[in-house]
Amino acid sequence: MTTIKINERTKSGKAFMAMFEAFFKGVDGIEVVETDSKKTEKEESFYSPEFIEKIKKAEANIKKGKTTRLNPEDIWGSIL
């Protein structure tokens, strides 16, 4: 069994699907199986869970206004 992922929203994906349907519609042994393109975060992400948690925490802090602005002239002074 071979799996081919096709993004049907792209120009090449649409062209491939049109060509595929024209040549292989109704042929024994070939079947188009549509899957749900929405994956869970764990399936889709190649980042570690710890990193994802840090990013989510940072986003929450930004929304709450708890951020630190860095002065590019004196980065260490901005941090300390």
Backbone as JSON, one array per atom type, in Angstrom:
{
  "sequence": "MTTIKINERTKSGKAFMAMFEAFFKGVDGIEVVETDSKKTEKEESFYSPEFIEKIKKAEANIKKGKTTRLNPEDIWGSIL",
  "N": [[0.84, -1.17, 0.0], [0.56, 2.2, -0.8], [0.83, 5.57, 0.15], [-0.17, 8.77, -0.78], [0.13, 12.14, -0.19], [-1.86, 14.85, -0.92], [-2.3, 18.22, -1.43], [-5.16, 19.6, -1.98], [-5.86, 22.21, -2.27], [-3.97, 23.61, -3.59], [-2.64, 24.71, -6.77], [-1.21, 22.76, -8.23], [-2.0, 20.5, -6.83], [-4.76, 20.4, -7.38], [-4.63, 20.0, -10.15], [-3.34, 17.52, -10.27], [-5.27, 15.86, -9.03], [-7.37, 16.12, -10.86], [-6.22, 14.96, -13.14], [-5.74, 12.41, -12.14], [-8.34, 11.47, -11.58], [-9.37, 11.44, -14.18], [-7.84, 9.47, -15.49], [-7.81, 7.16, -13.83], [-10.3, 6.56, -12.72], [-12.58, 4.25, -11.57], [-10.94, 2.04, -12.02], [-9.89, -1.2, -11.24], [-8.34, -2.02, -8.16], [-7.32, 0.45, -7.53], [-7.98, 3.03, -5.38], [-9.44, 5.95, -4.08], [-9.0, 7.35, -1.03], [-10.29, 9.49, 1.18], [-9.1, 11.5, 3.77], [-9.4, 13.08, 6.98], [-8.06, 16.23, 7.12], [-7.41, 17.68, 9.32], [-5.39, 17.48, 12.06], [-4.51, 16.31, 15.31], [-2.81, 18.28, 17.78], [-0.59, 16.92, 18.82], [-0.03, 14.98, 16.85], [0.66, 16.58, 14.71], [2.75, 18.24, 15.48], [6.26, 18.66, 15.71], [7.69, 19.59, 17.71], [8.96, 19.56, 21.07], [6.95, 18.65, 23.92], [7.51, 20.21, 26.17], [8.6, 22.55, 25.11], [6.41, 23.53, 23.66], [4.67, 24.06, 25.76], [6.06, 26.15, 27.03], [5.9, 28.14, 25.06], [3.13, 28.54, 24.91], [2.71, 29.51, 27.49], [4.18, 31.89, 27.35], [2.67, 33.25, 25.39], [0.29, 33.6, 26.82], [1.21, 35.27, 28.86], [1.88, 37.53, 27.36], [-0.66, 38.33, 26.47], [-1.72, 39.06, 28.92], [-0.23, 41.23, 29.46], [2.16, 41.0, 30.73], [5.06, 41.38, 29.99], [8.49, 41.7, 28.98], [10.36, 44.3, 27.77], [13.06, 44.53, 25.6], [15.98, 46.45, 25.39], [17.73, 47.16, 22.59], [20.17, 48.38, 22.62], [21.21, 47.87, 25.1], [21.06, 44.99, 26.02], [21.64, 43.12, 28.13], [21.34, 44.76, 30.32], [18.62, 45.29, 30.15], [17.52, 42.84, 30.73], [18.35, 42.2, 33.31]],
  "CA": [[0.0, 0.0, 0.0], [1.29, 3.46, -0.9], [0.03, 6.74, 0.49], [0.26, 10.02, -1.39], [-0.57, 13.28, 0.38], [-2.09, 15.87, -1.93], [-2.99, 19.41, -0.95], [-6.1, 19.91, -3.06], [-6.07, 23.65, -2.36], [-2.94, 24.2, -4.45], [-2.85, 24.56, -8.21], [-0.69, 21.46, -8.65], [-2.84, 19.47, -6.22], [-5.99, 20.33, -8.17], [-4.3, 19.42, -11.45], [-3.07, 16.11, -10.06], [-6.54, 15.18, -8.79], [-8.13, 16.08, -12.11], [-5.58, 13.96, -13.99], [-5.95, 11.11, -11.52], [-9.73, 11.06, -11.8], [-9.57, 11.18, -15.6], [-7.17, 8.24, -15.92], [-7.94, 5.99, -12.97], [-11.63, 6.41, -12.16], [-13.2, 2.97, -11.83], [-9.96, 0.99, -12.27], [-9.77, -2.13, -10.1], [-7.08, -1.98, -7.44], [-6.96, 1.82, -7.18], [-9.08, 3.63, -4.64], [-9.15, 7.22, -3.42], [-9.49, 7.36, 0.34], [-10.13, 10.84, 1.71], [-8.93, 11.54, 5.21], [-9.57, 14.39, 7.59], [-6.76, 16.9, 7.11], [-7.16, 18.29, 10.63], [-4.74, 16.55, 12.96], [-4.35, 16.83, 16.66], [-1.55, 19.0, 17.97], [0.49, 15.97, 19.04], [0.31, 14.35, 15.59], [1.16, 17.57, 13.78], [3.89, 18.97, 15.99], [7.53, 17.96, 15.92], [8.31, 20.25, 18.85], [8.79, 18.83, 22.32], [5.83, 19.17, 24.73], [8.0, 21.25, 27.06], [8.73, 23.78, 24.32], [5.06, 23.99, 23.36], [4.15, 24.63, 27.0], [6.73, 27.44, 27.24], [5.34, 29.09, 24.09], [1.77, 28.86, 25.35], [2.81, 30.35, 28.68], [4.61, 33.2, 26.88], [1.52, 33.9, 24.75], [-0.63, 34.02, 27.88], [1.81, 36.44, 29.52], [1.76, 38.67, 26.43], [-2.05, 38.77, 26.54], [-1.93, 39.69, 30.23], [0.62, 42.41, 29.55], [3.34, 40.69, 31.53], [6.17, 41.16, 29.08], [9.69, 42.49, 29.21], [10.88, 44.89, 26.54], [14.51, 44.57, 25.57], [16.61, 47.58, 24.74], [18.79, 46.59, 21.77], [21.45, 49.03, 22.95], [21.71, 47.31, 26.36], [20.24, 43.8, 26.22], [21.84, 42.59, 29.47], [20.73, 45.7, 31.26], [17.17, 45.13, 30.05], [17.13, 41.57, 31.33], [18.61, 42.18, 34.76]],
  "C": [[0.89, 1.23, 0.0], [0.34, 4.6, -0.58], [0.65, 7.97, -0.15], [-0.55, 11.14, -0.75], [-0.66, 14.36, -0.68], [-2.85, 17.03, -1.29], [-3.89, 19.89, -2.09], [-6.4, 21.39, -3.17], [-5.04, 24.33, -3.26], [-3.25, 23.93, -5.91], [-2.38, 23.19, -8.69], [-1.51, 20.32, -8.06], [-4.15, 19.29, -6.98], [-5.74, 19.66, -9.51], [-4.05, 17.92, -11.32], [-4.37, 15.34, -9.86], [-7.38, 15.07, -10.05], [-7.56, 15.01, -13.04], [-5.84, 12.55, -13.44], [-7.36, 10.6, -11.79], [-9.99, 10.72, -13.26], [-8.99, 9.83, -16.01], [-7.54, 7.01, -15.11], [-9.3, 5.8, -12.34], [-12.21, 5.05, -12.55], [-12.23, 1.84, -12.12], [-9.86, 0.11, -11.03], [-8.39, -2.01, -9.47], [-6.62, -0.58, -7.07], [-8.18, 2.47, -6.55], [-8.61, 4.94, -4.01], [-9.81, 7.19, -2.06], [-9.23, 8.74, 0.9], [-10.04, 10.75, 3.22], [-9.14, 12.95, 5.7], [-8.2, 15.04, 7.69], [-6.43, 17.55, 8.45], [-6.59, 17.22, 11.56], [-4.69, 17.16, 14.34], [-2.98, 17.46, 16.78], [-0.38, 18.04, 18.14], [0.91, 15.3, 17.74], [1.03, 15.32, 14.66], [2.49, 18.18, 14.21], [5.13, 18.09, 16.1], [8.32, 18.63, 17.02], [8.05, 19.44, 20.11], [7.62, 19.45, 23.11], [6.27, 20.29, 25.67], [8.1, 22.59, 26.33], [7.36, 24.37, 24.01], [4.45, 24.66, 24.59], [4.76, 26.01, 27.28], [6.14, 28.51, 26.31], [3.94, 29.49, 24.5], [1.78, 29.76, 26.57], [3.23, 31.77, 28.29], [3.47, 33.95, 26.2], [0.52, 34.4, 25.78], [-0.1, 35.25, 28.6], [1.72, 37.69, 28.66], [0.33, 39.23, 26.48], [-2.37, 39.49, 27.84], [-1.11, 40.96, 30.39], [1.86, 42.21, 30.4], [4.5, 40.36, 30.59], [7.34, 42.05, 29.46], [10.18, 43.01, 27.86], [12.39, 44.97, 26.65], [14.98, 45.8, 24.82], [17.76, 47.03, 23.9], [20.17, 47.2, 22.04], [22.08, 48.4, 24.2], [20.86, 46.1, 26.73], [20.4, 43.28, 27.65], [21.25, 43.51, 30.53], [19.22, 45.59, 31.27], [16.69, 43.87, 30.77], [17.27, 41.62, 32.84], [17.82, 43.21, 35.43]]
}
